[in-house]
Amino acid sequence: MDRRIIIVDDHPLFRAALGNIVSQIGPGYAVRELDGLGALSAALKADRDWDLVLLDLNIPGAEGLSGLLLLRAEFPELPVMIVSAVADPLVIRQAVELGASGYLAKSADPAEIRAALDAVLAGDIYVPEGISLEGAYPDAPLLRRLASLTPQQVRVLMMLAEGLMNKQIAHQLSISEATVKAHVSTILQKLDVDSRTQAVIVASRIGRDVARALAP
């Protein structure tokens, strides 16, 4: 039976190169390449019968770990492995805490890519050599609260982080302002904060760690 894998990356050359490597691992791998979160969401709504998503961190429609957060909320049954140039141990740990099944560096060679795919498709968690997931992790409660948000609540939180007002969010999501207010109230409760500003600060903490790791 074919293993069906979606690669999501906005760099065509890397996307094609990774797709070529995955396709050559064996005859049982079918690959589809997409360039952003919107295209991914549409593809998964049309056909949920996929085995794995290989997701870059920063793609159209998402920044940092927000794409992973939204994908895990909307399609919790679908394994997701991050494939990124960011190799920071903190970001890797955050990704796993948010539900990623694996984390693969873009510098990985074909042998490591195959090992990562084999591990994740077998139900294990794969992280690069030298990265430990053991021990206490102070941000784990925060990440669990973020992971408890529904897909629509994640979208609202992402828009709050962009500085949009309730009326603008309602327009973009085609819902009423009252529904937006209800979502914001639930978000504050789930994140255990008192204001939308504090909610944005909580969400942006994760994004800042990715930005810091990408900085020269």
C-alpha positions in Angstrom: 0.0 0.0 0.0 1.3 3.4 -1.0 2.4 5.9 1.7 0.8 9.2 0.8 2.9 12.2 1.8 2.3 16.0 1.4 5.2 18.3 1.3 4.4 22.0 2.2 7.2 24.5 1.5 7.1 27.9 -0.4 10.5 27.3 -1.9 9.9 25.4 -5.2 13.5 24.1 -5.5 13.6 22.7 -2.0 10.1 21.3 -2.3 11.0 19.5 -5.5 14.3 18.3 -4.2 12.7 16.8 -1.1 9.8 15.3 -3.1 12.4 13.7 -5.4 14.2 12.2 -2.4 11.0 10.9 -0.8 9.8 9.4 -4.1 13.1 7.6 -4.6 13.0 6.0 -1.1 10.8 3.3 -2.5 8.0 2.5 -5.0 5.4 2.8 -2.1 5.7 6.5 -1.6 3.3 8.9 -3.3 4.1 12.6 -2.9 2.1 15.8 -3.4 3.8 19.2 -3.2 2.0 22.4 -2.0 3.2 25.9 -1.3 1.2 27.2 1.6 -1.2 26.6 4.4 -4.3 27.6 2.4 -3.5 25.0 -0.3 -2.8 22.4 2.3 -6.1 23.0 4.2 -8.1 22.8 0.9 -6.3 19.6 -0.1 -7.0 17.9 3.2 -10.6 18.9 3.3 -11.0 17.4 -0.2 -9.1 14.2 0.7 -8.1 13.3 4.3 -6.5 10.0 3.3 -2.9 11.0 3.7 -0.3 9.4 5.9 2.0 12.3 6.7 2.5 16.1 6.2 6.1 17.5 5.9 5.6 21.1 7.0 8.0 24.0 6.8 7.8 26.5 9.7 7.4 29.8 7.7 5.0 29.4 4.8 2.2 31.5 3.3 -0.7 31.6 5.8 1.5 30.8 8.8 4.4 32.0 10.8 6.6 30.0 13.2 4.6 27.3 14.8 1.2 28.7 14.1 0.8 26.5 11.1 1.5 23.4 13.1 -0.9 24.6 15.8 -3.7 25.1 13.3 -3.1 21.9 11.4 -3.1 19.8 14.6 -6.3 21.5 15.8 -8.1 20.9 12.4 -6.7 17.5 11.5 -5.6 15.9 14.8 -5.4 12.4 13.3 -2.8 13.4 10.7 0.9 13.1 11.6 2.9 16.2 10.9 6.7 16.4 10.8 8.4 19.8 10.7 11.1 20.2 8.0 13.0 23.4 8.7 16.3 25.2 8.5 15.8 26.1 12.2 17.8 23.6 14.3 17.3 25.3 17.7 16.6 22.7 20.4 14.0 24.9 22.1 12.0 25.2 18.9 12.2 21.5 18.3 11.0 20.8 21.8 8.1 23.3 21.3 7.1 21.6 18.0 6.9 18.2 19.7 5.0 19.6 22.6 2.5 21.1 20.2 2.0 17.7 18.6 4.6 17.3 15.9 5.4 13.7 15.2 8.9 14.6 14.2 11.4 17.4 13.3 13.8 17.2 10.4 16.6 19.6 9.5 16.6 20.8 5.9 20.3 19.9 5.8 19.5 16.2 6.4 20.9 13.7 3.9 18.7 11.1 2.1 19.6 8.4 4.7 18.4 10.6 7.6 15.3 11.6 5.7 14.5 7.9 5.2 15.1 7.1 8.9 12.9 10.0 9.9 10.1 8.9 7.6 10.3 5.3 8.8 10.2 6.3 12.4 7.2 8.7 12.1 5.2 6.4 9.8 5.8 3.6 12.4 4.2 5.8 15.1 7.4 7.0 16.7 8.7 10.6 17.3 11.8 11.6 15.3 14.2 14.4 16.3 17.7 15.1 15.1 20.6 13.3 16.8 21.6 15.0 20.0 18.2 16.5 20.7 16.7 15.3 24.0 13.0 15.3 24.8 13.6 14.2 28.3 13.4 16.2 31.5 11.1 19.0 32.7 10.1 21.7 30.2 8.8 24.9 31.8 6.7 26.0 28.8 4.9 22.7 28.6 1.7 23.9 30.4 1.5 27.0 28.1 1.9 24.8 25.0 -0.8 22.4 26.2 -3.2 25.4 26.6 -2.4 26.6 23.1 -3.0 23.1 21.8 -6.4 23.0 23.4 -7.7 25.7 21.1 -10.1 24.8 18.3 -9.2 25.6 14.7 -11.4 28.7 14.7 -10.0 29.9 18.0 -6.5 29.4 16.6 -7.4 31.5 13.5 -8.9 34.2 15.8 -5.7 34.2 17.9 -3.5 34.5 14.9 -5.6 37.5 13.7 -5.4 39.1 17.1 -1.6 38.8 16.9 -1.8 40.6 13.6 -3.5 43.5 15.3 -6.9 43.0 13.8 -10.0 44.3 15.5 -13.1 42.2 16.1 -14.9 43.8 13.2 -12.0 42.9 10.8 -11.8 39.4 12.1 -15.5 38.9 11.7 -15.3 40.1 8.1 -12.4 37.8 7.2 -13.9 34.7 8.8 -17.4 35.5 7.6 -18.8 35.3 11.2 -20.6 37.9 13.4 -18.8 40.2 15.8 -20.7 38.5 18.6 -19.1 35.2 17.6 -15.7 36.7 17.5 -16.2 38.1 21.0 -17.3 34.7 22.2 -14.2 33.1 20.7 -11.9 35.8 22.3 -13.5 35.1 25.7 -12.9 31.4 25.4 -9.3 31.9 24.2 -8.6 34.1 27.3 -10.1 31.4 29.5 -8.2 28.6 27.9 -4.9 30.5 28.0 -5.5 31.6 31.6 -5.0 35.3 30.8 -7.1 38.4 31.5 -6.9 40.4 28.2 -6.4 40.0 24.5 -3.1 41.7 24.8 -1.9 39.0 27.2 -3.2 36.4 24.8 -1.2 37.9 22.0 1.9 38.0 24.2 1.4 34.3 25.0 1.1 33.4 21.3 4.0 35.6 20.2 6.4 33.9 22.7 6.5 30.9 20.5 6.9 32.9 17.3 9.8 34.9 18.8 11.8 31.7 19.5 11.5 30.8 15.9 12.4 34.3 14.8 15.4 34.3 17.1 16.6 31.0 15.7 16.4 32.4 12.2 18.2 35.6 12.9 21.8 35.9 11.5 
